[in-house]
């Protein structure tokens, strides 16, 4: 089994925490940061089981959180 390292981001949205993988378009949520992270891990395992390989994996360097202001 191949071991890979993925970059994830977790934030609070309302009552829940959202966990999103930056390397592939997979996300999940939970009532705590830890449960969101565990749910994301399970979702990623299912994703890569379906895809069958890591070919769709995007390499992510050092992500930076930035803010964009929009006027509506």
Secondary structure, DSSP 8 states (H G I E B T S, - for coil): -------EEEEEETTEEEEEETTTTEEEEESSHHHHHHHHHHHHHHHHHHH-SSTT----------------
